[in-house]
Amino acid sequence: MAGNGLVPMADFRAAHRSAAHRIVYLIVDNVVGWPGRARLKLEVERTDRETIIANLVDGHFNDPVRIIAFDPKAHWSKDVSRELAEEIQTRCDIDAVPVPEHIQDFVKR
């Protein structure tokens, strides 16, 4: 970084390229709206897999329905719902704790 607080353009481009290769997770969350009605909420997070799992377990989502992973640089997408559900179940089994109530349906599906 230059003494003036500005990031040289080459460093900015390198940071942008590495950020573009990160996997983006699309989380479809069933959010209850008015009584008797539900709506789907789409949340996009650019973060790592561990953070997604932690957010699911910690209750950042009400009733997750599906999670899709996208890698914009490699041009692929994949439904990772089953993988993440199995990982959550495994971790809960290892820790001898029940799956949190708010994601039990997600893990069962």
PDB file as gemmi writes it, atoms N, CA and C in Angstrom:
CRYST1    1.000    1.000    1.000  90.00  90.00  90.00 P 1                      
ATOM      1  N   MET A   1       0.847  -1.170   0.000  1.00  0.00           N  
ATOM      2  CA  MET A   1       0.000   0.000   0.000  1.00  0.00           C  
ATOM      3  C   MET A   1       0.888   1.227   0.000  1.00  0.00           C  
ATOM      4  N   ALA A   2       0.552   2.192  -0.806  1.00  0.00           N  
ATOM      5  CA  ALA A   2       1.320   3.433  -0.897  1.00  0.00           C  
ATOM      6  C   ALA A   2       1.119   4.259   0.371  1.00  0.00           C  
ATOM      7  N   GLY A   3       2.034   5.175   0.624  1.00  0.00           N  
ATOM      8  CA  GLY A   3       1.977   6.012   1.809  1.00  0.00           C  
ATOM      9  C   GLY A   3       0.745   6.901   1.871  1.00  0.00           C  
ATOM     10  N   ASN A   4       0.062   7.087   0.743  1.00  0.00           N  
ATOM     11  CA  ASN A   4      -1.118   7.946   0.721  1.00  0.00           C  
ATOM     12  C   ASN A   4      -2.398   7.197   1.091  1.00  0.00           C  
ATOM     13  N   GLY A   5      -2.275   5.903   1.453  1.00  0.00           N  
ATOM     14  CA  GLY A   5      -3.453   5.143   1.855  1.00  0.00           C  
ATOM     15  C   GLY A   5      -4.180   4.493   0.685  1.00  0.00           C  
ATOM     16  N   LEU A   6      -3.696   4.683  -0.522  1.00  0.00           N  
ATOM     17  CA  LEU A   6      -4.336   4.090  -1.691  1.00  0.00           C  
ATOM     18  C   LEU A   6      -3.712   2.739  -2.004  1.00  0.00           C  
ATOM     19  N   VAL A   7      -4.507   1.830  -2.491  1.00  0.00           N  
ATOM     20  CA  VAL A   7      -4.027   0.502  -2.869  1.00  0.00           C  
ATOM     21  C   VAL A   7      -3.602   0.554  -4.328  1.00  0.00           C  
ATOM     22  N   PRO A   8      -2.367   0.130  -4.644  1.00  0.00           N  
ATOM     23  CA  PRO A   8      -1.943   0.117  -6.042  1.00  0.00           C  
ATOM     24  C   PRO A   8      -2.895  -0.728  -6.884  1.00  0.00           C  
ATOM     25  N   MET A   9      -3.126  -0.328  -8.133  1.00  0.00           N  
ATOM     26  CA  MET A   9      -4.089  -0.980  -9.005  1.00  0.00           C  
ATOM     27  C   MET A   9      -3.789  -2.469  -9.166  1.00  0.00           C  
ATOM     28  N   ALA A  10      -2.521  -2.863  -9.256  1.00  0.00           N  
ATOM     29  CA  ALA A  10      -2.177  -4.279  -9.415  1.00  0.00           C  
ATOM     30  C   ALA A  10      -2.659  -5.077  -8.197  1.00  0.00           C  
ATOM     31  N   ASP A  11      -2.502  -4.516  -6.989  1.00  0.00           N  
ATOM     32  CA  ASP A  11      -2.972  -5.204  -5.784  1.00  0.00           C  
ATOM     33  C   ASP A  11      -4.487  -5.292  -5.759  1.00  0.00           C  
ATOM     34  N   PHE A  12      -5.157  -4.242  -6.204  1.00  0.00           N  
ATOM     35  CA  PHE A  12      -6.614  -4.225  -6.255  1.00  0.00           C  
ATOM     36  C   PHE A  12      -7.120  -5.300  -7.206  1.00  0.00           C  
ATOM     37  N   ARG A  13      -6.510  -5.407  -8.380  1.00  0.00           N  
ATOM     38  CA  ARG A  13      -6.931  -6.423  -9.354  1.00  0.00           C  
ATOM     39  C   ARG A  13      -6.695  -7.825  -8.815  1.00  0.00           C  
ATOM     40  N   ALA A  14      -5.569  -8.059  -8.168  1.00  0.00           N  
ATOM     41  CA  ALA A  14      -5.269  -9.380  -7.615  1.00  0.00           C  
ATOM     42  C   ALA A  14      -6.293  -9.744  -6.539  1.00  0.00           C  
ATOM     43  N   ALA A  15      -6.631  -8.799  -5.686  1.00  0.00           N  
ATOM     44  CA  ALA A  15      -7.624  -9.052  -4.638  1.00  0.00           C  
ATOM     45  C   ALA A  15      -8.984  -9.335  -5.253  1.00  0.00           C  
ATOM     46  N   HIS A  16      -9.337  -8.590  -6.308  1.00  0.00           N  
ATOM     47  CA  HIS A  16     -10.625  -8.779  -6.973  1.00  0.00           C  
ATOM     48  C   HIS A  16     -10.687 -10.161  -7.622  1.00  0.00           C  
ATOM     49  N   ARG A  17      -9.602 -10.578  -8.269  1.00  0.00           N  
ATOM     50  CA  ARG A  17      -9.577 -11.894  -8.923  1.00  0.00           C  
ATOM     51  C   ARG A  17      -9.734 -13.003  -7.889  1.00  0.00           C  
ATOM     52  N   SER A  18      -9.044 -12.911  -6.762  1.00  0.00           N  
ATOM     53  CA  SER A  18      -9.147 -13.968  -5.766  1.00  0.00           C  
ATOM     54  C   SER A  18     -10.540 -13.990  -5.142  1.00  0.00           C  
ATOM     55  N   ALA A  19     -11.151 -12.834  -4.961  1.00  0.00           N  
ATOM     56  CA  ALA A  19     -12.504 -12.780  -4.408  1.00  0.00           C  
ATOM     57  C   ALA A  19     -13.502 -13.371  -5.384  1.00  0.00           C  
ATOM     58  N   ALA A  20     -13.269 -13.194  -6.678  1.00  0.00           N  
ATOM     59  CA  ALA A  20     -14.193 -13.708  -7.681  1.00  0.00           C  
ATOM     60  C   ALA A  20     -14.181 -15.228  -7.715  1.00  0.00           C  
ATOM     61  N   HIS A  21     -13.120 -15.851  -7.241  1.00  0.00           N  
ATOM     62  CA  HIS A  21     -13.051 -17.311  -7.264  1.00  0.00           C  
ATOM     63  C   HIS A  21     -13.716 -17.950  -6.052  1.00  0.00           C  
ATOM     64  N   ARG A  22     -14.113 -17.175  -5.117  1.00  0.00           N  
ATOM     65  CA  ARG A  22     -14.776 -17.738  -3.939  1.00  0.00           C  
ATOM     66  C   ARG A  22     -16.130 -18.307  -4.320  1.00  0.00           C  
ATOM     67  N   ILE A  23     -16.518 -19.325  -3.601  1.00  0.00           N  
ATOM     68  CA  ILE A  23     -17.820 -19.946  -3.833  1.00  0.00           C  
ATOM     69  C   ILE A  23     -18.894 -19.086  -3.178  1.00  0.00           C  
ATOM     70  N   VAL A  24     -19.982 -18.901  -3.889  1.00  0.00           N  
ATOM     71  CA  VAL A  24     -21.120 -18.141  -3.400  1.00  0.00           C  
ATOM     72  C   VAL A  24     -22.209 -19.141  -3.051  1.00  0.00           C  
ATOM     73  N   TYR A  25     -22.802 -18.982  -1.877  1.00  0.00           N  
ATOM     74  CA  TYR A  25     -23.863 -19.876  -1.441  1.00  0.00           C  
ATOM     75  C   TYR A  25     -25.195 -19.144  -1.498  1.00  0.00           C  
ATOM     76  N   LEU A  26     -26.167 -19.763  -2.134  1.00  0.00           N  
ATOM     77  CA  LEU A  26     -27.527 -19.244  -2.198  1.00  0.00           C  
ATOM     78  C   LEU A  26     -28.358 -20.089  -1.240  1.00  0.00           C  
ATOM     79  N   ILE A  27     -28.890 -19.462  -0.221  1.00  0.00           N  
ATOM     80  CA  ILE A  27     -29.664 -20.174   0.787  1.00  0.00           C  
ATOM     81  C   ILE A  27     -31.131 -19.799   0.617  1.00  0.00           C  
ATOM     82  N   VAL A  28     -31.955 -20.789   0.349  1.00  0.00           N  
ATOM     83  CA  VAL A  28     -33.391 -20.571   0.212  1.00  0.00           C  
ATOM     84  C   VAL A  28     -33.998 -20.878   1.576  1.00  0.00           C  
ATOM     85  N   ASP A  29     -34.590 -19.853   2.184  1.00  0.00           N  
ATOM     86  CA  ASP A  29     -35.129 -19.952   3.533  1.00  0.00           C  
ATOM     87  C   ASP A  29     -36.631 -19.727   3.478  1.00  0.00           C  
ATOM     88  N   ASN A  30     -37.398 -20.621   4.080  1.00  0.00           N  
ATOM     89  CA  ASN A  30     -38.842 -20.476   4.145  1.00  0.00           C  
ATOM     90  C   ASN A  30     -39.163 -19.564   5.330  1.00  0.00           C  
ATOM     91  N   VAL A  31     -39.662 -18.392   5.043  1.00  0.00           N  
ATOM     92  CA  VAL A  31     -39.950 -17.405   6.076  1.00  0.00           C  
ATOM     93  C   VAL A  31     -41.454 -17.246   6.190  1.00  0.00           C  
ATOM     94  N   VAL A  32     -41.983 -17.436   7.386  1.00  0.00           N  
ATOM     95  CA  VAL A  32     -43.420 -17.288   7.585  1.00  0.00           C  
ATOM     96  C   VAL A  32     -43.747 -15.805   7.630  1.00  0.00           C  
ATOM     97  N   GLY A  33     -44.684 -15.411   6.821  1.00  0.00           N  
ATOM     98  CA  GLY A  33     -45.106 -14.009   6.763  1.00  0.00           C  
ATOM     99  C   GLY A  33     -46.358 -13.820   7.593  1.00  0.00           C  
ATOM    100  N   TRP A  34     -47.431 -13.430   6.942  1.00  0.00           N  
ATOM    101  CA  TRP A  34     -48.703 -13.257   7.633  1.00  0.00           C  
ATOM    102  C   TRP A  34     -49.222 -14.615   8.070  1.00  0.00           C  
ATOM    103  N   PRO A  35     -50.112 -14.659   9.042  1.00  0.00           N  
ATOM    104  CA  PRO A  35     -50.629 -15.948   9.512  1.00  0.00           C  
ATOM    105  C   PRO A  35     -51.160 -16.795   8.349  1.00  0.00           C  
ATOM    106  N   GLY A  36     -50.707 -18.028   8.313  1.00  0.00           N  
ATOM    107  CA  GLY A  36     -51.169 -18.950   7.279  1.00  0.00           C  
ATOM    108  C   GLY A  36     -50.457 -18.809   5.950  1.00  0.00           C  
ATOM    109  N   ARG A  37     -49.522 -17.895   5.848  1.00  0.00           N  
ATOM    110  CA  ARG A  37     -48.805 -17.697   4.587  1.00  0.00           C  
ATOM    111  C   ARG A  37     -47.308 -17.840   4.818  1.00  0.00           C  
ATOM    112  N   ALA A  38     -46.646 -18.298   3.807  1.00  0.00           N  
ATOM    113  CA  ALA A  38     -45.190 -18.407   3.878  1.00  0.00           C  
ATOM    114  C   ALA A  38     -44.612 -17.824   2.600  1.00  0.00           C  
ATOM    115  N   ARG A  39     -43.407 -17.359   2.686  1.00  0.00           N  
ATOM    116  CA  ARG A  39     -42.730 -16.854   1.495  1.00  0.00           C  
ATOM    117  C   ARG A  39     -41.298 -17.360   1.532  1.00  0.00           C  
ATOM    118  N   LEU A  40     -40.698 -17.423   0.390  1.00  0.00           N  
ATOM    119  CA  LEU A  40     -39.313 -17.858   0.324  1.00  0.00           C  
ATOM    120  C   LEU A  40     -38.406 -16.649   0.323  1.00  0.00           C  
ATOM    121  N   LYS A  41     -37.340 -16.758   1.050  1.00  0.00           N  
ATOM    122  CA  LYS A  41     -36.345 -15.683   1.104  1.00  0.00           C  
ATOM    123  C   LYS A  41     -35.050 -16.243   0.543  1.00  0.00           C  
ATOM    124  N   LEU A  42     -34.457 -15.515  -0.359  1.00  0.00           N  
ATOM    125  CA  LEU A  42     -33.175 -15.918  -0.915  1.00  0.00           C  
ATOM    126  C   LEU A  42     -32.095 -15.072  -0.274  1.00  0.00           C  
ATOM    127  N   GLU A  43     -31.102 -15.726   0.250  1.00  0.00           N  
ATOM    128  CA  GLU A  43     -29.988 -15.021   0.880  1.00  0.00           C  
ATOM    129  C   GLU A  43     -28.720 -15.501   0.191  1.00  0.00           C  
ATOM    130  N   VAL A  44     -27.924 -14.572  -0.260  1.00  0.00           N  
ATOM    131  CA  VAL A  44     -26.671 -14.926  -0.912  1.00  0.00           C  
ATOM    132  C   VAL A  44     -25.540 -14.553   0.027  1.00  0.00           C  
ATOM    133  N   GLU A  45     -24.671 -15.506   0.289  1.00  0.00           N  
ATOM    134  CA  GLU A  45     -23.526 -15.248   1.158  1.00  0.00           C  
ATOM    135  C   GLU A  45     -22.256 -15.624   0.430  1.00  0.00           C  
ATOM    136  N   ARG A  46     -21.289 -14.742   0.456  1.00  0.00           N  
ATOM    137  CA  ARG A  46     -19.955 -15.028  -0.069  1.00  0.00           C  
ATOM    138  C   ARG A  46     -19.087 -15.331   1.136  1.00  0.00           C  
ATOM    139  N   THR A  47     -19.035 -16.579   1.475  1.00  0.00           N  
ATOM    140  CA  THR A  47     -18.305 -16.962   2.671  1.00  0.00           C  
ATOM    141  C   THR A  47     -17.872 -18.413   2.542  1.00  0.00           C  
ATOM    142  N   ASP A  48     -17.196 -18.895   3.537  1.00  0.00           N  
ATOM    143  CA  ASP A  48     -16.716 -20.263   3.471  1.00  0.00           C  
ATOM    144  C   ASP A  48     -17.772 -21.239   4.001  1.00  0.00           C  
ATOM    145  N   ARG A  49     -17.549 -22.489   3.732  1.00  0.00           N  
ATOM    146  CA  ARG A  49     -18.480 -23.556   4.098  1.00  0.00           C  
ATOM    147  C   ARG A  49     -18.685 -23.623   5.618  1.00  0.00           C  
ATOM    148  N   GLU A  50     -17.621 -23.438   6.390  1.00  0.00           N  
ATOM    149  CA  GLU A  50     -17.724 -23.491   7.847  1.00  0.00           C  
ATOM    150  C   GLU A  50     -18.663 -22.413   8.384  1.00  0.00           C  
ATOM    151  N   THR A  51     -18.592 -21.231   7.804  1.00  0.00           N  
ATOM    152  CA  THR A  51     -19.466 -20.141   8.247  1.00  0.00           C  
ATOM    153  C   THR A  51     -20.914 -20.446   7.910  1.00  0.00           C  
ATOM    154  N   ILE A  52     -21.156 -21.032   6.744  1.00  0.00           N  
ATOM    155  CA  ILE A  52     -22.525 -21.404   6.363  1.00  0.00           C  
ATOM    156  C   ILE A  52     -23.081 -22.406   7.373  1.00  0.00           C  
ATOM    157  N   ILE A  53     -22.300 -23.421   7.704  1.00  0.00           N  
ATOM    158  CA  ILE A  53     -22.752 -24.423   8.682  1.00  0.00           C  
ATOM    159  C   ILE A  53     -23.010 -23.767  10.027  1.00  0.00           C  
ATOM    160  N   ALA A  54     -22.092 -22.926  10.487  1.00  0.00           N  
ATOM    161  CA  ALA A  54     -22.266 -22.227  11.771  1.00  0.00           C  
ATOM    162  C   ALA A  54     -23.527 -21.371  11.754  1.00  0.00           C  
ATOM    163  N   ASN A  55     -23.770 -20.656  10.654  1.00  0.00           N  
ATOM    164  CA  ASN A  55     -24.971 -19.813  10.558  1.00  0.00           C  
ATOM    165  C   ASN A  55     -26.248 -20.645  10.596  1.00  0.00           C  
ATOM    166  N   LEU A  56     -26.232 -21.807   9.969  1.00  0.00           N  
ATOM    167  CA  LEU A  56     -27.405 -22.686  10.009  1.00  0.00           C  
ATOM    168  C   LEU A  56     -27.660 -23.173  11.434  1.00  0.00           C  
ATOM    169  N   VAL A  57     -26.624 -23.653  12.096  1.00  0.00           N  
ATOM    170  CA  VAL A  57     -26.752 -24.201  13.448  1.00  0.00           C  
ATOM    171  C   VAL A  57     -27.131 -23.100  14.446  1.00  0.00           C  
ATOM    172  N   ASP A  58     -26.572 -21.903  14.261  1.00  0.00           N  
ATOM    173  CA  ASP A  58     -26.822 -20.799  15.198  1.00  0.00           C  
ATOM    174  C   ASP A  58     -28.183 -20.136  15.005  1.00  0.00           C  
ATOM    175  N   GLY A  59     -28.929 -20.531  13.992  1.00  0.00           N  
ATOM    176  CA  GLY A  59     -30.280 -19.995  13.818  1.00  0.00           C  
ATOM    177  C   GLY A  59     -30.378 -18.735  12.987  1.00  0.00           C  
ATOM    178  N   HIS A  60     -29.419 -18.486  12.120  1.00  0.00           N  
ATOM    179  CA  HIS A  60     -29.491 -17.311  11.255  1.00  0.00           C  
ATOM    180  C   HIS A  60     -30.551 -17.467  10.174  1.00  0.00           C  
ATOM    181  N   PHE A  61     -31.056 -18.683  10.009  1.00  0.00           N  
ATOM    182  CA  PHE A  61     -32.105 -18.953   9.029  1.00  0.00           C  
ATOM    183  C   PHE A  61     -33.243 -19.670   9.737  1.00  0.00           C  
ATOM    184  N   ASN A  62     -34.478 -19.324   9.364  1.00  0.00           N  
ATOM    185  CA  ASN A  62     -35.663 -19.868  10.035  1.00  0.00           C  
ATOM    186  C   ASN A  62     -35.923 -21.325   9.682  1.00  0.00           C  
ATOM    187  N   ASP A  63     -35.985 -21.591   8.399  1.00  0.00           N  
ATOM    188  CA  ASP A  63     -36.350 -22.920   7.908  1.00  0.00           C  
ATOM    189  C   ASP A  63     -35.701 -23.103   6.543  1.00  0.00           C  
ATOM    190  N   PRO A  64     -34.397 -23.386   6.520  1.00  0.00           N  
ATOM    191  CA  PRO A  64     -33.721 -23.513   5.226  1.00  0.00           C  
ATOM    192  C   PRO A  64     -34.314 -24.644   4.400  1.00  0.00           C  
ATOM    193  N   VAL A  65     -34.514 -24.363   3.125  1.00  0.00           N  
ATOM    194  CA  VAL A  65     -35.126 -25.326   2.212  1.00  0.00           C  
ATOM    195  C   VAL A  65     -34.066 -25.957   1.323  1.00  0.00           C  
ATOM    196  N   ARG A  66     -33.159 -25.146   0.825  1.00  0.00           N  
ATOM    197  CA  ARG A  66     -32.133 -25.627  -0.105  1.00  0.00           C  
ATOM    198  C   ARG A  66     -30.943 -24.681  -0.065  1.00  0.00           C  
ATOM    199  N   ILE A  67     -29.765 -25.243  -0.339  1.00  0.00           N  
ATOM    200  CA  ILE A  67     -28.554 -24.430  -0.418  1.00  0.00           C  
ATOM    201  C   ILE A  67     -27.832 -24.804  -1.706  1.00  0.00           C  
ATOM    202  N   ILE A  68     -27.580 -23.796  -2.504  1.00  0.00           N  
ATOM    203  CA  ILE A  68     -26.896 -23.995  -3.779  1.00  0.00           C  
ATOM    204  C   ILE A  68     -25.549 -23.280  -3.705  1.00  0.00           C  
ATOM    205  N   ALA A  69     -24.496 -23.971  -4.134  1.00  0.00           N  
ATOM    206  CA  ALA A  69     -23.158 -23.380  -4.194  1.00  0.00           C  
ATOM    207  C   ALA A  69     -22.857 -23.023  -5.640  1.00  0.00           C  
ATOM    208  N   PHE A  70     -22.292 -21.841  -5.848  1.00  0.00           N  
ATOM    209  CA  PHE A  70     -21.891 -21.367  -7.170  1.00  0.00           C  
ATOM    210  C   PHE A  70     -20.414 -21.013  -7.143  1.00  0.00           C  
ATOM    211  N   ASP A  71     -19.711 -21.393  -8.172  1.00  0.00           N  
ATOM    212  CA  ASP A  71     -18.333 -20.937  -8.352  1.00  0.00           C  
ATOM    213  C   ASP A  71     -18.316 -20.174  -9.670  1.00  0.00           C  
ATOM    214  N   PRO A  72     -18.415 -18.841  -9.607  1.00  0.00           N  
ATOM    215  CA  PRO A  72     -18.520 -18.047 -10.841  1.00  0.00           C  
ATOM    216  C   PRO A  72     -17.305 -18.191 -11.750  1.00  0.00           C  
ATOM    217  N   LYS A  73     -16.137 -18.368 -11.170  1.00  0.00           N  
ATOM    218  CA  LYS A  73     -14.939 -18.450 -11.996  1.00  0.00           C  
ATOM    219  C   LYS A  73     -14.849 -19.791 -12.723  1.00  0.00           C  
ATOM    220  N   ALA A  74     -15.207 -20.863 -12.038  1.00  0.00           N  
ATOM    221  CA  ALA A  74     -15.144 -22.192 -12.637  1.00  0.00           C  
ATOM    222  C   ALA A  74     -16.419 -22.537 -13.418  1.00  0.00           C  
ATOM    223  N   HIS A  75     -17.425 -21.672 -13.347  1.00  0.00           N  
ATOM    224  CA  HIS A  75     -18.684 -21.839 -14.090  1.00  0.00           C  
ATOM    225  C   HIS A  75     -19.440 -23.109 -13.700  1.00  0.00           C  
ATOM    226  N   TRP A  76     -19.642 -23.323 -12.409  1.00  0.00           N  
ATOM    227  CA  TRP A  76     -20.442 -24.451 -11.984  1.00  0.00           C  
ATOM    228  C   TRP A  76     -21.345 -24.056 -10.831  1.00  0.00           C  
ATOM    229  N   SER A  77     -22.386 -24.837 -10.659  1.00  0.00           N  
ATOM    230  CA  SER A  77     -23.273 -24.695  -9.508  1.00  0.00           C  
ATOM    231  C   SER A  77     -23.688 -26.095  -9.083  1.00  0.00           C  
ATOM    232  N   LYS A  78     -24.029 -26.217  -7.802  1.00  0.00           N  
ATOM    233  CA  LYS A  78     -24.353 -27.530  -7.261  1.00  0.00           C  
ATOM    234  C   LYS A  78     -25.257 -27.372  -6.051  1.00  0.00           C  
ATOM    235  N   ASP A  79     -26.243 -28.229  -5.943  1.00  0.00           N  
ATOM    236  CA  ASP A  79     -27.077 -28.262  -4.752  1.00  0.00           C  
ATOM    237  C   ASP A  79     -26.275 -28.984  -3.673  1.00  0.00           C  
ATOM    238  N   VAL A  80     -25.907 -28.263  -2.620  1.00  0.00           N  
ATOM    239  CA  VAL A  80     -25.088 -28.830  -1.546  1.00  0.00           C  
ATOM    240  C   VAL A  80     -25.915 -29.072  -0.279  1.00  0.00           C  
ATOM    241  N   SER A  81     -27.224 -29.039  -0.412  1.00  0.00           N  
ATOM    242  CA  SER A  81     -28.109 -29.221   0.741  1.00  0.00           C  
ATOM    243  C   SER A  81     -27.827 -30.531   1.464  1.00  0.00           C  
ATOM    244  N   ARG A  82     -27.773 -31.615   0.719  1.00  0.00           N  
ATOM    245  CA  ARG A  82     -27.565 -32.933   1.332  1.00  0.00           C  
ATOM    246  C   ARG A  82     -26.209 -33.001   2.045  1.00  0.00           C  
ATOM    247  N   GLU A  83     -25.168 -32.514   1.381  1.00  0.00           N  
ATOM    248  CA  GLU A  83     -23.828 -32.537   1.978  1.00  0.00           C  
ATOM    249  C   GLU A  83     -23.787 -31.772   3.298  1.00  0.00           C  
ATOM    250  N   LEU A  84     -24.372 -30.579   3.291  1.00  0.00           N  
ATOM    251  CA  LEU A  84     -24.351 -29.757   4.504  1.00  0.00           C  
ATOM    252  C   LEU A  84     -25.220 -30.369   5.595  1.00  0.00           C  
ATOM    253  N   ALA A  85     -26.371 -30.936   5.219  1.00  0.00           N  
ATOM    254  CA  ALA A  85     -27.239 -31.582   6.203  1.00  0.00           C  
ATOM    255  C   ALA A  85     -26.533 -32.776   6.838  1.00  0.00           C  
ATOM    256  N   GLU A  86     -25.851 -33.565   6.021  1.00  0.00           N  
ATOM    257  CA  GLU A  86     -25.114 -34.713   6.553  1.00  0.00           C  
ATOM    258  C   GLU A  86     -23.977 -34.260   7.473  1.00  0.00           C  
ATOM    259  N   GLU A  87     -23.325 -33.185   7.102  1.00  0.00           N  
ATOM    260  CA  GLU A  87     -22.241 -32.655   7.938  1.00  0.00           C  
ATOM    261  C   GLU A  87     -22.777 -32.170   9.281  1.00  0.00           C  
ATOM    262  N   ILE A  88     -23.907 -31.494   9.267  1.00  0.00           N  
ATOM    263  CA  ILE A  88     -24.520 -31.015  10.509  1.00  0.00           C  
ATOM    264  C   ILE A  88     -24.923 -32.195  11.385  1.00  0.00           C  
ATOM    265  N   GLN A  89     -25.555 -33.203  10.778  1.00  0.00           N  
ATOM    266  CA  GLN A  89     -25.961 -34.394  11.537  1.00  0.00           C  
ATOM    267  C   GLN A  89     -24.746 -35.091  12.149  1.00  0.00           C  
ATOM    268  N   THR A  90     -23.691 -35.235  11.377  1.00  0.00           N  
ATOM    269  CA  THR A  90     -22.465 -35.881  11.868  1.00  0.00           C  
ATOM    270  C   THR A  90     -21.879 -35.123  13.050  1.00  0.00           C  
ATOM    271  N   ARG A  91     -21.803 -33.810  12.926  1.00  0.00           N  
ATOM    272  CA  ARG A  91     -21.240 -33.001  14.021  1.00  0.00           C  
ATOM    273  C   ARG A  91     -22.085 -33.097  15.284  1.00  0.00           C  
ATOM    274  N   CYS A  92     -23.408 -33.087  15.105  1.00  0.00           N  
ATOM    275  CA  CYS A  92     -24.290 -33.214  16.269  1.00  0.00           C  
ATOM    276  C   CYS A  92     -24.128 -34.590  16.910  1.00  0.00           C  
ATOM    277  N   ASP A  93     -23.996 -35.635  16.089  1.00  0.00           N  
ATOM    278  CA  ASP A  93     -23.797 -36.992  16.616  1.00  0.00           C  
ATOM    279  C   ASP A  93     -22.484 -37.079  17.391  1.00  0.00           C  
ATOM    280  N   ILE A  94     -21.424 -36.522  16.848  1.00  0.00           N  
ATOM    281  CA  ILE A  94     -20.124 -36.547  17.516  1.00  0.00           C  
ATOM    282  C   ILE A  94     -20.181 -35.817  18.854  1.00  0.00           C  
ATOM    283  N   ASP A  95     -20.873 -34.672  18.869  1.00  0.00           N  
ATOM    284  CA  ASP A  95     -20.983 -33.885  20.106  1.00  0.00           C  
ATOM    285  C   ASP A  95     -22.078 -34.400  21.037  1.00  0.00           C  
ATOM    286  N   ALA A  96     -22.813 -35.437  20.594  1.00  0.00           N  
ATOM    287  CA  ALA A  96     -23.922 -36.014  21.367  1.00  0.00           C  
ATOM    288  C   ALA A  96     -24.964 -34.967  21.744  1.00  0.00           C  
ATOM    289  N   VAL A  97     -25.302 -34.127  20.765  1.00  0.00           N  
ATOM    290  CA  VAL A  97     -26.344 -33.116  20.957  1.00  0.00           C  
ATOM    291  C   VAL A  97     -27.376 -33.287  19.844  1.00  0.00           C  
ATOM    292  N   PRO A  98     -28.621 -32.918  20.103  1.00  0.00           N  
ATOM    293  CA  PRO A  98     -29.630 -33.023  19.044  1.00  0.00           C  
ATOM    294  C   PRO A  98     -29.424 -31.935  17.988  1.00  0.00           C  
ATOM    295  N   VAL A  99     -29.916 -32.222  16.803  1.00  0.00           N  
ATOM    296  CA  VAL A  99     -29.907 -31.200  15.744  1.00  0.00           C  
ATOM    297  C   VAL A  99     -30.838 -30.085  16.208  1.00  0.00           C  
ATOM    298  N   PRO A 100     -30.406 -28.817  16.099  1.00  0.00           N  
ATOM    299  CA  PRO A 100     -31.270 -27.716  16.530  1.00  0.00           C  
ATOM    300  C   PRO A 100     -32.646 -27.791  15.847  1.00  0.00           C  
ATOM    301  N   GLU A 101     -33.663 -27.471  16.602  1.00  0.00           N  
ATOM    302  CA  GLU A 101     -35.044 -27.605  16.142  1.00  0.00           C  
ATOM    303  C   GLU A 101     -35.310 -26.856  14.833  1.00  0.00           C  
ATOM    304  N   HIS A 102     -34.751 -25.658  14.698  1.00  0.00           N  
ATOM    305  CA  HIS A 102     -35.037 -24.829  13.523  1.00  0.00           C  
ATOM    306  C   HIS A 102     -34.477 -25.404  12.221  1.00  0.00           C  
ATOM    307  N   ILE A 103     -33.560 -26.392  12.300  1.00  0.00           N  
ATOM    308  CA  ILE A 103     -33.034 -26.998  11.066  1.00  0.00           C  
ATOM    309  C   ILE A 103     -33.280 -28.501  11.011  1.00  0.00           C  
ATOM    310  N   GLN A 104     -34.097 -29.028  11.909  1.00  0.00           N  
ATOM    311  CA  GLN A 104     -34.382 -30.467  11.903  1.00  0.00           C  
ATOM    312  C   GLN A 104     -35.018 -30.915  10.584  1.00  0.00           C  
ATOM    313  N   ASP A 105     -35.979 -30.163  10.088  1.00  0.00           N  
ATOM    314  CA  ASP A 105     -36.629 -30.538   8.820  1.00  0.00           C  
ATOM    315  C   ASP A 105     -35.627 -30.519   7.666  1.00  0.00           C  
ATOM    316  N   PHE A 106     -34.763 -29.528   7.659  1.00  0.00           N  
ATOM    317  CA  PHE A 106     -33.739 -29.426   6.612  1.00  0.00           C  
ATOM    318  C   PHE A 106     -32.831 -30.645   6.649  1.00  0.00           C  
ATOM    319  N   VAL A 107     -32.382 -31.037   7.822  1.00  0.00           N  
ATOM    320  CA  VAL A 107     -31.482 -32.173   7.957  1.00  0.00           C  
ATOM    321  C   VAL A 107     -32.198 -33.475   7.584  1.00  0.00           C  
ATOM    322  N   LYS A 108     -33.466 -33.617   7.953  1.00  0.00           N  
ATOM    323  CA  LYS A 108     -34.234 -34.822   7.608  1.00  0.00           C  
ATOM    324  C   LYS A 108     -34.465 -34.942   6.106  1.00  0.00           C  
ATOM    325  N   ARG A 109     -34.728 -33.806   5.443  1.00  0.00           N  
ATOM    326  CA  ARG A 109     -34.975 -33.838   3.990  1.00  0.00           C  
ATOM    327  C   ARG A 109     -33.721 -34.249   3.281  1.00  0.00           C  
TER     328      ARG A 109                                                      
END                                                                             
